């Protein structure tokens, strides 16, 4: 199991195991937080990257987070595993053609 230090969906820090999501068997997820991922499934499976950005903006606004922290979190999102899967698929196709 990989152990990422931030949620690979919303970029929330995962240093506390209580914040980790759960796999289908109830074990802690190595990738996602409990708000994004429970029992092996995303809690918002239909969300695109833009939906997550809007969600983060709303949450941090409510918490009165400084704007630079919000910006850093938003920038980080596009590098997370959940939002880069499409790129991986494209790379595989390229390899097939080669
Ligand atoms: Zn998350």
Boltz pocket constraint, residues with backbone or C-beta under 6 A from the ligand:
constraints:
  - pocket:
      binder: B
      contacts: [[A, 7], [A, 8], [A, 9], [A, 10], [A, 11], [A, 12], [A, 32], [A, 33], [A, 34], [A, 35], [A, 36], [A, 37]]
      max_distance: 6.0
